[in-house]
Amino acid sequence: MLIKLSENEQKLFEQVYKQHLNAMGSEERKKYGREEVTKIEKDVPNKCLNVHFANGEWFRYYVDGTWG
């Protein structure tokens, strides 16, 4: 999953993922564990990573440390 990302992209994922999980309640957090990440795509035009989860949801993780 993260093998196809550059070192900077891996750092971006780790940083935003941690903040994203910390913003969730404990029950919600269970739906978004690392094992639930199914795909991470580079989105160069939007300067972000598209992070897909097993429940069908996905989020953009932006270089400024936000997600949406």
C-alpha positions in Angstrom: 0.0 0.0 0.0 2.5 2.6 1.1 5.4 1.0 -0.9 4.4 3.0 -4.1 4.6 6.3 -2.2 7.7 8.4 -2.0 9.2 9.1 1.4 7.6 12.5 1.5 4.2 11.1 0.6 4.5 8.4 3.3 5.3 11.1 5.8 2.3 13.1 4.6 0.1 10.1 5.0 1.4 9.3 8.5 1.0 12.9 9.7 -2.5 13.5 8.4 -3.7 10.0 9.2 -2.7 10.4 12.8 -4.5 13.8 13.1 -7.6 12.4 11.3 -7.9 9.5 13.7 -7.4 11.7 16.7 -10.4 13.8 15.5 -12.6 10.7 15.7 -14.4 9.1 18.6 -13.2 5.6 19.7 -16.1 3.8 17.9 -15.6 5.7 14.7 -11.8 5.1 14.8 -12.4 1.4 14.6 -13.8 1.8 11.0 -10.6 3.6 9.9 -7.8 1.5 11.3 -4.7 0.9 9.1 -6.0 -2.5 8.1 -9.1 -0.8 6.7 -7.0 1.3 4.2 -7.5 -0.3 0.8 -5.8 2.1 -1.5 -3.8 5.3 -1.5 -3.6 7.3 -4.8 -1.5 10.3 -5.6 -3.6 13.3 -6.7 -1.1 15.6 -8.3 -3.5 18.3 -9.6 -5.0 18.7 -6.1 -1.7 18.3 -4.3 -3.0 15.5 -2.0 -3.3 11.8 -1.4 -6.7 10.1 -1.9 -7.0 7.5 0.9 -9.6 4.8 0.4 -11.1 2.7 3.2 -12.8 -0.7 3.2 -16.2 0.8 4.1 -16.2 2.7 0.7 -15.3 6.1 2.1 -12.3 8.0 1.0 -10.6 11.3 2.1 -8.1 13.7 0.6 -5.1 14.2 2.7 -3.6 17.6 1.9 0.0 18.8 2.2 -1.1 21.5 4.7 -2.1 18.7 7.1 -5.8 18.8 6.6 -8.2 16.3 5.1 -11.5 16.4 3.4 
